[in-house]
């Protein structure tokens, strides 16, 4: 039967500590693990806010590019973002939800934090790709404006 503390008990051999009440130490470790999970959930949500915002901005960039660069082909990633804007928005919303659900429901602290870190990396990668792709045609606009 799982107690939910296998990772904690394995990492800290509670029986080897002398002079410290093992129940108090175990409670402190559980509190620390819960705090780390809460911090990771907050960071995931905060980072996702910017990712979701960038995904919603794609339609405004599309109008800007159509007006400012008529007839010019857009880079591949910009065309991809414009074409798949709705799935990208849905993905941007689902990623932080998945991260928070993993942190809230997984019993294994270590695996929950590893999976959430993977989600954070994916969110950051998507945000970087979106922002860099949308800014790439702006260099053409700057060159056109400069002469």
Secondary structure, DSSP 4 states (H G I P E B T S, - for coil): ---S-HHHHHHS-GGG--SS-HHHHHHHHHHHHHHHHHHHHHHHHHHHHHHHHHHHHHHHHHHHHHHHSTTPPPPHHHHHHHHTHHHHHHHHHHHHHHHHHHHHH-S-HHHHHHHHHHHHHHHHHHHHHHHHHHHHHHHHHHHHHH-
